[in-house]
Amino acid sequence: MKLVERMPRVQVTLMPEEAEDMWHTYNLLQIGDSLMASTIRKVQTESSTGSVGSSRVRTTLCLCVDTIDFDSQACQLRVKGTNIQENQYVKMGAYHTIELELNRKFTLAKKIWDSVVLDRIEQACDPTQKADVAAVVMQEGLANLVLVTPAMTLLRAKVEVTIPRKRRGSCTQHEKALDRFYEAVMQGILRHINFDVVKCILVASPGFVKDQFMAYLFREAVRQDSKILLENRPKFMLVHSSSGHKYSLKEILCDPAVTARLSDTKAAGEVKALEDFYKMLQHEPDRAFYGLAHVEKASEALAIDILLISDKLFRHQDVATRSRYVRLVDNVRDNGGTVRIFSSLHVSGEQLTQLSGVAAILRFPIADLSEPEDDSTSDEE
């Protein structure tokens, strides 16, 4: 994301440069904001003879945001709202849908710029936040190729091949099917992984599937003289997983060897923080709280050491509820605590959402609080 222009307390002009920037933009937008961007509008024209024709024109509209729709797999963002500025093609108050585009500027204006929104802009515009990790989570006949970025986990390819069982006296069909499977996974890696950006490729499986695949991958790389694979061989890392499904990514990122290798990535930090919370909940439950009401009580007692909170909560459309989360974050930071904002598109973020989306590790134990939990904490909208 590129910061083009910033006007204090009024508006900011940004330009998304890659697909992940759309996720950041989705987290910046709220209903009631003003969005100015370039868009295509179908307009009708009437000639001097009275004939009516239609054409598509590019124009710049300013909308009052009414609906926000984000496709996490395609990383496409559509914003619907009413036009609030005079335009030669669109009447005031008319509805229009803008699909934000890469490398095209947009201007966002808000009534309130809180600390969470400003942090999101800083994160999106920080070039050091691009340390991507790729993972191939596999078992015989199934492989999931995912990209783990600082903000999200994206499933880029899923390979499924039926592998016949070994028959007594003949393994030919089994071996041929395995070769087809490994070839499909190799092509997925070459097609979806940008080796200039990705710093580490995790290959995980139960048993020896990962070892057999790696042997096949670099045997084929030598045979085909694939320089891109041979030059990036040190980036590949073998890890054990219990299955080839995407949810195994959490246990992979918990592996100490992986944690050491990826110590400077946001995703690994989130996984470790959540793991520390669960250990604390098990061994010292009076120092591990979750649920908004309990965590707020701990914050009032200046007891929070680490706050874990899902970015999903900041997309709440009720202003008062959202302000409550922002106030909690600000209070923890003001009192010397650490705040970790989890991406709801990471496996760890999904797990935190199941705990109401907010949890805390405390500096000192507090007796269990008996107040009923606020039911609204887990509702997004």
URTAHU-V31114 format. One line per field, one symbol per residue. psi: psi as a letter, one per 40 degrees, with the letter a starting at -180 (. if undefined). burial: + if it has 24 or more other ideal C-beta (glycine too) atoms within 12 Angstrom, else -. A space follows every 50 residues. Layout:
psi->???
burial->???
//
This chain:
psi->hhhdihhheciihihheiddddddddediiheihhhiiihhhihihidee ihiiihihihihihhdhhhhhddefhhhhiaiheihiedhiheiiihhhi iifhiihhhidhgiddddddddddeheeefgihihhhiihehhhhihhid eihhhdihhhhhhiihiheheddddddddddddddddddddehheddheh hhhiiiaedddddddddedddddefgdddddedeehhhiiieieideedd ddeehddddddfdeiddddddddddddddddddgdeehiihddddddddd efehdhhhhheddeehehddddddddddddddddeeihhhhhheeidddd dddefeehiihidiihihheiiihdedehd.
burial->+++-------++++++-++++++++++++++++++++-+-+--------- --------++++++++++-+-+--+++++++++++---++-----+++++ +--+++++++--+++++-+++-+++---++++++++++++++++++++++ +++++++++-+-+--------------++-++++++-+++-++-+-++++ +++++---++-+++-+++--+-------+--+--+++++++-++++-+++ +++++--++-++--++++++++++++++-+------+++++++++++++- --++++++++++++++----++-++++++-++----+-++++++++++++ +++-+++++++++--+---------++----
//
